Each structure stands twice: as structure tokens, then as C-alpha cells.
Amino acid sequence: MMDHNTRKQILDLIAQEVVPAVGCTEPMAVALCVARATENLGRRPEKITVMLSANILKNAMGVGIPGTGMIGLPIAIALGALIGKSAYQLEVLKDLTPETLELGKRYVAEEHIDIQLKQGSCDKLYIEAICEAGGSRTTAIIATGHTNFVYEERDGIISLDRRDGCTEEAEKAHLSLNFQLVYDFATTAPTEELRPILRTKEYNLKAAAESIKGNYGHCLGKTMDRPLSHGIFGKTMFSHIISKTALACDARMGGAMIPVMSNSGSGNQGICATNPVAVFAEENENTEEELIRALTLSHLTAIYIKQSLGRLSALCGCVVASIGSSCGITYLMGGSYTDICHSVKNMIANLTGMICDGAKPSCSLKICSGVSTALLSALLAREGKYVTEAEGIIDEDVDRSIQNLTNIGKEAMCATDDMVLKIMTNKR
């Protein structure tokens, strides 16, 4: 068994990266930043200027804002200023009421808000909120992590400045993971230490159950549970996994006031790393300990991959989370470390290159593609079938295969990311 200090570091990392969130994390992070700037101002802002990195702008343009029936940033910013509480972190708008929603709509209509693309070099996850009223001006900046404040200032007096790299994200980077360490931790750490991971099942399957009560997004999850779909896919473990994963995503992208457990700053990644594993374990009649270890393996694999990919990238986050769920499912199938490495290689060979074109209702379609591939990759791995180093970007070493994936997503797809944003912001 690994030493106590290493286990504690990994447990702390999971606790930091797997947290509750209401709504898409990008607009919620913007609302959080505005809420903090407003709190520092001490009164309702007369003007709010928000400057965002391209990736934040891309991910916040077309997604539903929980409890509002509206999409996009203006209402999130308005509500962040009017009712947001920074202490709630990514649940910043959970105090929303019908009355305060009307106030928010009025605030947007009065044109107090100016949203801009941040000029010059900045982190891919960058939010700067400037609030002004009564001759006072405050600034709050979030960077590198969705809740990571690096700068706060009021009227020229700086109360926080961690822009030099001494950030929460840099501090967490001291723990360097590799896939063997991920596997060893998930399969050998004391079960009681890992038990909090069951909250991901509690939150994310509840989100799926709540989603059935409404018509969110493209209703992909509900469509998968209708008679026509049963005629095509049957009432199978596969259709149940797809349905319960898509349901949670439909609700989240459609603006339901339903919290989910996120992973690495993404609710969809949290859903995708959780629901396929939880549903498989239930229908395969795995033990609770096996479920706990499979969920830990799934979530920690996603965290590990995101360490080198970065919070936001041109690569769709469902690729990362689906790799995690494939690992968890392979484990629940009785797979060995070698089998799980093979499932990772199968996933990378198939899904690499799937673009992120912002958070939106159709994310559930991409998640279903990822989850179906996760199941196929796990089955192939258990049959001893896997993509070898003779093929494409796969390396004999699983960590180098993962690095090849993240290099493509982080570096090679930058031009793709620029083109996606250009297309999204120039529609007629």
C-alpha cells in the first residue's frame, strides 16, 4: 500500500477537483467573479465590464443559465451582481427566486453590462470583472481555475495579487501523477478514505432523475428511453447508461437548477466520469467497494489527463471523462491493470480530435459518443484486443499515449480553437 502522505495528497486533489456545481461552470465562474467584485464594492454596480479569455467566451455563449430560461452571459453577470454570493463558489446563484430573476432581466435591459474579449496574452481560463458605482471601482480576476481568485483591488488598493504564478493551481501541480499511481491509489487505498466519491453517484444520478420531469435541451436522454429507441437499442445496460448520462447533461446544459458533481471544473466531465460507471455497477451487481474504487479510478484518471491538457482546450472534455469511465467500467468487468491500459489506448485511438465548440445543449450528443466508445473500448480490452503502438498516435507506454493526446489537444488544435471561436462569433 502506498504511503500515507501520498494518499493524503491525492485525496486532497480529488476533494479540490470533484465539487458540486449548478449550471455550466464557465458562466457560473463569470457570475462568481462578478459577485466577488460586487461584494468588494459594497453596493449594486452601476456599470459592469467583464473581460474574458476566448475559451471562457466560447463556453459561455450558448448555454442555459440555471433557473432563468435564458442563455448566455448577460443574465449570469446581472444575477452575479444582484444575488450572487462568492462563498457559494460554483453554486453562486443558488439563491435565485422568480422576483430576483425579474430584477436581473431588468438590469440586462438597462444595459449596465459590457462584455469584452480580453486583449493580449492571458490564461485560457481568465475572467476579469470590473464593477463601478458612486465613484468607486473594484476589480476581481479569476485565472487558471474556475474558483481561483488571483487579483482583487478597490480604488487602487490591492487586497490580493497572486498573478505571479503562486496560485492555487501551481500549488496543486506539486503532485505529479502517472497512470500506475492513479491505478494503485484507486485499487489499494482504504475504502473508507475513498467513500466520499459516492457523492458523485448521489448528485449525478439524482440530476438524471430530475431531468426526466422536464424537457431540457434536445431531450436526448428521454429519447433514449422511448419505445422507438427500445426498438433500436433494446432495454439494455447500454441504453440505460446512455440515457442516464445524457439526461443529466440535458438538464445541466438546458439551465435546470440542479446541482451536479463536477470534475476538473466541468459538470459534464463529472457526469461523464460518474453515471456510466454507476449504472454499469448497479446492473452488473458489483459490490459497493468495487463501485467506490471504479468511481475513484474514473475521476482520478480524468484529473490526471487534465493536468497536462489544461482546464480549457480545443479538445472536447468528454474525451477525457470518457477515458476515465472506460477505465472504471473495465475495472468493474474484472479487468487487470493491463486491460485498463488497453482501454485507454482504444479510447485515444478513437476519440482524439473531437472539438469543443462551446458549452450548449448538444453537448449531450458528444457525451453519448464518448460513453458508447468507453463501453466498446472496455469490451475490446477485456477480450485482449487493443490498438498497438504500430498504429497512429498510440505509444507502447500508456502515459506517453496520454501525453500524445494532450499535446494534440493543447498545442496542435490551437488553430482549430481560433477558427471555432471565429465561426461562433461571426454568425449572421
N, C-alpha and C positions, 0 to 999 in steps of 0.2 A: 504494500500500500504506500502511496506517495506521502511525503512528509506533511505535517500539519500546516506549516507556513504556506506551502504551495497550494494546498487545498483551500486555505482561507483566502488567498489572493484570487483564486478562480471563483470561489463563492461570492466574493465582493464584486468581481467583474460581472457575474451573472445578475446580481442584485442591481447593479447600476444600469445594465443594458436591457433587462427584461422588466418593464414597468408599465403600469396602466396608462392608457391614453384615450381621450374621447375625440373622435374625428381624425382626419388626416393630420399627421404630425407637422407638416410644413406650415399650413395656415395657423395651426394651434401654436407653433413656435413663434410665428409673427405676432399673434394675439398676446402671447406671453411677454414678448419683448415690449410691446406697446403698453401692456398692463404695468410692467415694472417702471417704464418711463413716466407713466401717468401717476403712479404711486409716489415717485420721487418729486413730481411736480406739485402734488398735493391738491389738485383741483382738476376739473374737467378741461381737457385741452381745447383751445380754440382752433388750433391747426396741428395736424399730424403729418409729418413727412417720413416715409418709410423707404429705405434704400436696400435692395435685395440683390443677392447673387443670382446669376442666371438660373442655376439649378433650383433654388428656392422658388423663384418666379414661375418656372416651368411646372413645378409640382403643386403649386397653389392656385393655378389659374382656373382649372375646370372641375374642381372637386366640391362636393356638398359640404356646407358648414353645419355641424350638428344642431338640430332643433330649430333651424331657421327656414328651411325650404328654399334656401338660396345657395348659389355657388360663388366661389371666388373670394378674393382678399378684402374688398371694401367692408363687407359686413363683419368679417372676422376682426379687422382692425377697429372698427367702431365699437364692437362689443368688448374687445380687449380694453379699450379706454373707459367704457361706461360701467362694465360689471366684472371685468377680469380681475382675478387675484393671482399674483405671481406665486404665492405659496402653494397653489394647486398644481403648479408645474404644467404638464400637458393636459390636465383636466381644467385648464384655466377658465373655461366658460361654463362650468357645470352649474352655476347659479342662475343660468338663463331662465327667464319667465316670459310669457306672452307680452306682458307690459314692457319689459326691458327690450324685447325684440323690436317692438314698435318704436321705441326711442332710438334703437340702433339704425333702423331703416330711415328715420327722420334725419339722423346725424349724417348718414351717407348722402341723402338727398340734398343736404345743405352744403355739400362739397367742402368739408373740412379736411379731406384726406388727399394726399399726393403720394402716389406710388411710383418709384423710380428704379431703374436698373442701376446697381452700384457700378460706377465707372472705375477703371484701373484694376489692379490686381487685388484679389481677395480670395478667401477660402470658398470652396464650393458651397459650404453651408455658412452663409453670412446674412445677418439681419441687423439693420441699424434703424432704430426708431427715435425720431426727434419730436418732442411734444412742446408746444408753446402756448402760453396763456398769461395775461396780465403782466407782460414784460419779462416773464421768466421763461427759461428754455432748459429742457433736460434732454439728455441723450443716453440711450441704453443700446448695447451691442451684444448680440449672441453670435458666437462663431465656433466652428468645428463640431459642436454637439447641440442638439435641439434645445437643451435647457442650460447650456454653458455660457453664462454671462462673463464677458471678458472686459467690459468697459461700462462705467456709469459716471455721469457728470451732470451737475446742475449749475448753471450760470458761471461756468468756468472753474468751478470747484470739483475736482475729480475725487470720487469716493472709491472707485475700483478701476484698476488698469492692469490687466493680465494679457495684453496684446503681444507681449514679447515672447510668447510661446510657453510660458509657465502656466499652462491651462490644465483644466481637469482632464482633457483628452491626452495631453502629454504625460501627465502623471499616470494614467491608466496604461499607457503604452509600455511602461516598465515591465509588464508581464508579457513575455513573448510566447505565444502559443505555437504548437505544431500539432499535426493530426494525431500522432501517437499519444501526446499528452492529453488531448481532448478525449480520446477514446479511453485511456487509462483512468482519467478522472471520472468519466460518466459510468464506468463499469466497476470501479473499485471503491469510490468514496462511500462512507457510511450512508445508508439510505436515509436516515433521519436528517442528515445535513442537506440532502437533495430534495427533501419533501416539499419545500416551498414552490418548487417548479410545478406542482399540481395546480397552483393558482392559474397557470396559463390555460389548462383544460377548463377550469371553472369559468373563467372570464370568456374564453373564445367560443366554447360550445354554447354558453348562455347567449352570446351575441347571435349565433346561428339560430337558436330557438326563438329569440325575439324578432329576428328578421322575417320569420315566417308570417308574423302578424301584419306586416306591411308590404308594400310594393316598392322596393328600393332598387335604384339603378336599373340594370337591364333584367333583373329578376332571374338571373342565371341559376341561382340555387334552387328557386321554386320551380323553374322549368325542368330541371333535372329530376324533380320529384313528382312529375305529372305522368299520366298514363302513356302519352306518346313517347316520352323518354324511357319509360319502363319497357315499352315495346322494342326500343332500340338497344338500351343498355342493360335492361333487366333490373330487378330489385336486388342488386348485388352489393358486395362490400365496395367495389369500385364506384358505383353510382352514389352510395351513401357518403363515401369520402369526398367525392367531388361536390355533392350537394351541400354538405355541412361546411365545407371550406368556402365555397362560393357564397353561401348565404351570409356568413359573417362579413365577407368582403363587400357584398352588395349593400349591406346596411351601413357599413363604415364609409364607403365611397358615396353613398346616397344621402348622407347627412343625418343619420339616426343618432339620437342622443344615447348611444350605447357604448360603454367603455370596453376596450379590448386590451389584452396584454401585448405590448409591442416588443420588438426585438431590434436592437441597434438603431433606435429612433424611428422605426417603421411599424405601424399597426398591421399592415398587410403581411410584412415579413413575420410578425408574431403569429398571425393567424395561420400562415402557410407552414410555419415550423411546428405548429401545435395540432391543429384539427385533423390532418391526415394520420398522424401518429396516434392520437387519442381514439379516433374512430376505429382504426385498424386494431388497436389493442383490445378495445371493447368487443369487437366482433370476432376476433381471433382468440378471445378468452385468455389473454395474457394476465399474469399476476400484477398486483399493484406495484411491486418492486420493479418488475420489468418495464411497466409504463413509466415510472419515475426515471429510470435510467435511460429509456428511449427518448423521453422528452428532453432530458438533460443533454444527451448526445446531439439531438436535433438543434436545440437552441445554441449550444456552445459551438457547434460546427458553423452555424451562421455567423456568430460573433467572431470566430476565428477568421473566416473568409473576409468579413467586413473590415477587419483590422488592416488588411493590405489594400482592399478595394476603396475604402473611404465611405463616409456616410452617404453621400450622394454621388451618382455617376451616370454615365450614359447606358450602363448595363441595368436591365430591369432587376429590382430586388427580389422578385420571385425566383430568379435563377439561384440566388444564394440560399434563400429559405427552403426551396425545394430540394436542394442538395442535402440540407440538414434533415428534412423529413424523410428523404430516401435512406439516409444513414439510420435514422430511428426505426423505420419500417424494416430494414434489413436486419437490424438487431432483434426486433420482435419476431422475425421469421426464424430466429435461431442462428443468424449469420455470425461468422467469426470476424476478427479484425480484417483479415484478408478480403473476405466477402464485402465488408463495408467499404474498404478502399476501392474495390472494383465497382461498387455502386456509384462512388464519387466520380470515377473516371467515365463511367457510362453517362452520367449526367452532364459532365463538362463537354463530352464529345457531341452531345445533342443540343443543349440549350445555349451555349456560348454565342453571343451576338444579339440576343433578344434586346431590343432597345427599350429604354424608358422614355416615353413621350408624355410624362406628367402623370400626376395622380388624378383619377377620374373613374366614373362608373365601370368602364370597360376593363379596368384592371382585373376584374374577376375572371375575364376570359384568359388573360395571361396566367393568372394563378392556376386555373384549371389545366392549362397546357403544362405548367410546371409540375403540378401534382400527379397528373397522369403519367408524365415521364418519370417521376420519382418511383411510382409503383412498378413501371416496366423495368427501370434500371435495377431495382431491388430484386425482382424476379429473375432477371438475367444473371445478376451476381450470385444468387443462390444456386443457379444452375451451372455456375462456373464459367459463365460467358461474360466477357468484358472487352472493352476497347483497349488495344495494346499500344505500346509506345511506337509501334510501326505506323500508327495511324494519326494523321493530323497533329493537333496540339497536345496530345496526351504524352506524358513522360512516364518512365518506369516508376519514378518516385511520386507518391500521391501529393506530397507538399509542393513539388515542382509543377505538377499538373494544375494544382490550385493557383500557384503563382502565375502560370501562363494565362489562366482565366482572368485573374485580376489585372494583369498587365494589359490585356486587351481591353478590359472594361475601363481601366483608369487612364490609360495612355493612348492606345490606338484608336479608341472610339471618341476622342475629344472633338474631332471634326464632325462626327455624326451628331454629337450633342449640340454643337453650334447650329447645324442645319435643322435639327428638330426644333430648337427654340425659334429660329428664323421663320420656319413654316408656321409654328403655333402663333406667333405674334404678328403675322402678316396676312392672316385670313381675311377675306372680304365678307 
